[in-house]
Amino acid sequence: MTNIVVIGGGTMGNGIAHTAAASGFRTTLVDVAETLIERALSTISANLQRAVDKGKLTAGEKQSILGRITTTTNIDSVTDADLVVEAIVENVAAKTQLFEKLDKITKRECILASNTSSISITKIAAATKRPDKVIGMHFMNPVPVMTLVEVIRGIATSDETYRTVDELAKKMGKTPIEVNDYPGFISNRVLMPMINEAIFALYEGVATRESIDGVMKLGMNHPMGPLTLADFIGLDVCLAILRVLEQGFGDPKYRPCPLLVKMVDAGWLGRKTKRGFYSY
């Protein structure tokens, strides 16, 4: 497998493209507008430069990595992909529409992967005529730094597809962990209720944001507290995942805290909007 296509140049997409290219793969980054592609390439270049400044890469190695990345706004040009990793908006309709299109334009042996953090791989795969070749590759943010990849098997994902993606993740310097297709998988099924409970504790006046984060950092040895982490992930993303859990399981224990809903309504989404539980 030599030719990887990443669709979506946002935080996750540019990180996946960076990691693939740094691992020696020819990588094509696709987005809908040149401005978005330029922003993604600028981010990749800046992240690589940090590695150069720390002595982890040479300037020549940085240029070689960037040289392995090609970009396009024309999705129809990715017909020779061996693997496509989708990293677009966390929305079922958008993803199924994209996978239906990819199924038509890519070669039959191409594996179609989604970086979804919560949406059913089985549902996404059903939009294609190759559900055996559809799989989840849920990278963690920031992708170049975090080693985990949740590899999610839909109900129809073949053993061959799983083995290929497992080996590929290892070649990208990641540690793949196999997970079956249920709402939130493992990472967000465990993480989001914790974040939601921290928001409830703030909402109910149990403690301040600093105290809640401090208890989890000092007492549970978490590198950052749950409210800081929610700001980092994006409060809109947290809310969307909690909605998937709530609807997927039909269990009120996943009900999003009203404070989270209100903050998202206000446009206070965390770091990306400079305001969430903290100001940035």
Buried (B, 14 or more C-beta within 10 A) or exposed (E): BEBBBBBBBBBBBBBBBBBBBBBEBBBBBBBEEEEBBEBBBEBBBEBBEEBBEEEEBEEEBBEBBBEBBEBBEEBEBBEEBBBBBBBBEBEBEEBBEBBBBBBEBBEEEBBBBBBBBBBBBBBBBBBBEBBBBBBBBBBBBBBBEBEBBBBBBBEBBBEEBBEBBBEBBEEBEBEBBEBEBBBBBBBBBEBBBBBBBBBBBBEEEEBEBEEBBEBBBEEEEBEEBBBBBBBBBBBBBBBBBBBBBBEBBEEEEBBBBEBBBEBBEEEBBBBBBEBBBBEE
